[in-house]
Amino acid sequence: MLADLNCAVYEMHCNKYLSIEIADALHISDEDVELIDKANQEHLAKLEMIRLGRLSLSDFN
């Protein structure tokens, strides 16, 4: 369920929906949308660091 919610928030942001529109569509608070979006961005940043060779999977415990 949480993974589906993360994916939905990510996809809707990519499609230029506003946080309030995402919150209304997914029946969650706009604060929750912001928290999910922040977590998604942090995960994407880590994946990019792995891609660039600055981190490896062994860096995550």
Secondary structure, 3 states (H helix, E strand, C coil): CHHHHHHHHHHHHHCCCCHHHHHHHHCCCHHHHHHHHHHHHHHHHHHHHHHCCCCCHHHCC
